Every structure is written in C-alpha cells, then in structure tokens.
C-alpha cells in the first residue's frame, strides 16, 4: 500500500506502476487520475501537498506532487508528445515499453523511434499566474494551513546562483531525449530515426540567468505582482477550462534543465534545428522560458475556485449542515458590527457604510442578453483631494476581500498603463493588462488622482475600456485586427471628489459627521481596533452573503409591481424603469446582507427608504454645487 511519501514525493512511480499493470489498456490513464483524486479527498490530505504559492521553487523536489493556486492567463496551442514509447538497453538490447505522460523528458535509455508500439499524444498548455491582487491575509492564511514538509533541494540551495540547478544536472541531461514538442514537425521527427532530436547539453554557462531574467516578462496582469508563473500541461477535458478561470491545480512538478532554452537571438538560432524551428525567437522565449523561473506542472487534478477565501471551501455551496446554518444565523449580528466599523471609516456616515456593504457582496449572478444582472458599481463622491483618505479606504477594503486592486486614475497612468490585454502575434501570446482579473476582484478606481490635462489615444481607450467594464461587465481584448469580448465579474468602486466621469449604478455623496484633527491617525486607529478574529468574521460574512441563493415569491413580485405603479401615479418622470431595476438590485442585496434568501415586504420598504435618503442627499449636493449636473 503506497504511503503519503509515495504519492506525494514520487507520483511518477505510482503512474508508471499503474501503466505497467495495464497491459496497454487505455483505461489505465483514468485509473491513474482517479487514484490521485481519491487520495486528495481523504480528510486534510490536500494540506500535505506543498504549494508553489507558499514554498520557494528550490525547496520543492522535482517530479513530486505540488499544487498551485492560480488564474489562467493564457492558453497556448496544443502540443504533441510521446505518450507511449519503447527504450532499448544498449548493452542487453532489452526493450521496455514506457509511459511518456506527465513528463517532459524520456527515461534513461535509447528510444526506439521505429517501434510500432509508440503512441503520439496531444496535450494543452496553460500559462498560469498567481491570482491577481490576492490579499496578503489570504496568502498567509493558505500558507499557515499547510502541513507539507519541505527542505531545500540537494542540488539547489537558496544562497546559490539560480543557474546552478542547470549546471549541476548538465551531465544527466546529456542522456535525456526531449519528449515535448510544440509542432507537427517534431512529431514527424519522432517517426524518423535519421531526423530525431536529442538534448545533448544544458544551456551554456555563458548564458547567465540574470540575462534571461531581465529579458523574461512573466506577464502578470498587475504591476508589482510577485510570485511564480507556471506552464500547466493539461491532458484531459481542457475545453472545460476558460481564460481567467481561478484554479487550484494538483500536478507533477517538472523543472528539468533541458527545458531551459532561453538565450539571446544568436544563441537560440544556433541551438535550434532549422528543419524544426517554425517558431520565432520571441515565441521561443514566451513558450519555453527557463524552468528555474517558470516551472512546468503536469496536471493530475484541478478544482475550480469559485472564490479564493481560505476561510471557506472553494465552493460555498459545498458547505452543508450546521456550519452554514450557524453562519447564516449570525449574519445579521456580523452585519451590524461591520456596519459600525465602516461607519467609523466613513467618519460617521452610516448611509455610505450601508451602500458599501451592498457593493461588497454584489456579483453578476446571470446575464440577460447583454445585460449583466446583479452588478452594483458604487461611486463614493465627496472624497477629499490630496489627502490619505482614499488610500486608507482602499486598505480597509484590502483587509476585507480576497482580491483587490487600486487604480490611481492620474493623467499619467491613464495615458501609459496597459489595461486591455492584447495579442502579440510575433510571440504568439496574450500580453496581459490590468483589467485581466479573476472573478469578484474588487477594483477601486481612485478618481481623486485625476488632474487637468489631455488624454492621448491610449488614455481615451483606457477610459472607454473602464466604461465598458462597468456597464456591461466585459473587456474587449485587442487582437489587432478585431476585438474579442470576454465577460467578467468585477466589483468596481469609484472614489471621486464630485460625480464620477465614469458611469455607475449608484452614487453616494459622503457626509462626514466627524472631523478628526489628524485624519490619517484616526483612520489607522479605526483599522487597528479590529481584531484578526473580527476581521475573519467579516471576511466569511461577505463571501457567504455573495454566494447565497436568492428568489422572489409571486406574492412579493405582485406587490412590487403594484407599488411601482403607485410611485409613478403622481409624477411618471420621477421613477423610471432604471430606478426600479436599481431598487430590485438593492432589495436583493439588502436581503442577502441579512442572511435572507428571499425578499420580504419589510426588505422592499427598507430598500426604498435607503434610496429616498440617498436621492435626497444627492439633490441637496447638486444645489450646493450649483454647476454639477
């Protein structure tokens, strides 16, 4: 019976064992995957698997089982590989049938390319990055729950030059034949003994890793992001994965130095077989980066993440029984505590705090034609210019949600920042942009940073992209000759002095009742007053509230319709269909914020009261400003 050391430290041994017992029965592949799935289902065994997110690469054992919490940033073309091949012992001439799945290089021995038993297979490659904007509390929580035991690799220690990994294993790679090929030409070469390609050496020592690193763009969507990028090899059902999906991937780690073929143009040209190289140098760099910087991960199992809140299971719907009941039972009291906290953050403005809670639990739950249902973009106006307020408000949100990003809308940023992803046909990859975000990311747009000046063409394009994101919850990726529409689900909060120049679903103007002598110290003190246990309650509350099912009974639907007719009797122009839609969205969010899964009459009345207060405040502010529309 294999122990945990076997299936975590030597998963290829398990795979090869199942393959050897299969007698070429194709069902062996399914058995191998099911084996690992079953292992990962038992109690807390997933915590035994080390994570690329938490553990430095040089602490992980090559060819061991690891996991990676990530977002699919790009999808490369399918590639061919030797799924089954036969090796010949040069001394005894004994032939052995071997499995090429979950590997990048063949096992030691001379490959018989003329064997009739060889099978060419196909797999897909995803370029995956850590979830953009993931909060520090999320990373720390995931890392603290890990029970994996890792030690520095004997051939790779933290204080040594990264290139040493390739240098140490150079002699081994002289006897290894590359399994992976990215083109049909490579498949043909496997079938032709005379034109077969072998790895004869690791990259030359003259190619420094610093040179590779400086020229290698890891393609993170957000500036300043850190963490590993990874090439995930997918063998089955890759059609069920989509761009920008959040996944936790369990797979076999491959960091073989034979994969590190990044060098300058001249060196790459000299290493490549001209009969095989249909790729440009740029494509080589993008698709075959050094394994010491971008490891390969051969997927055995992947679970989609509906959220990346470590305090709850990947899908809140999986939480059954007493736990979910207890969370729902406490939601009203946790909401009251969160409301009090946010009221202090908003300097005594309880109405703004109410609307922020509704915004934080909003999500696109369905689409009707092109209209996204459930979004609730909030514009908090009245934020002071040139003060630490907006930055501190963002810090508060960072502490509450799993993923967020603050975009300072200065003229400089608008004109130079790449927001919309674009296709680079030379490198054959999708170049990321800051709007390539995972679902339910909180995007905070700080419009108080916008100064007078002229937006250039790029700036206008960025403003248009933000408007489309807010209105339609979509981003049109730039494929040069055409635009490709990608739906998204991103919570947008706009902080501005006056009314935002961007569209929004709701505007609330701040009306502070507290005027502290030192605003920065006051806001920091408010944040520090929250214990970690209290913050965790808020984090669980917000994720659960967003995930609850919701419905409206026929009785309440009829009552709402009658109420709408009454509201329009006196002044048909005062209440529009758009106002009704916003009221229905608010009523839904208000119910969910109290842990209720259906709308009540009291909930509908409460939503109307909040809207009356907000509209009254907005009208008063317009009269004060005079020139504001």
Order of alpha helices (4+ residues) and beta strands (2+ residues): alpha-alpha-beta-beta-beta-beta-beta-alpha-alpha-alpha-alpha-alpha-beta-beta-alpha-alpha-beta-alpha-alpha-beta-beta-beta-alpha-beta-alpha-beta-beta-beta-alpha-beta-beta-beta-beta-alpha-alpha-alpha-alpha-alpha
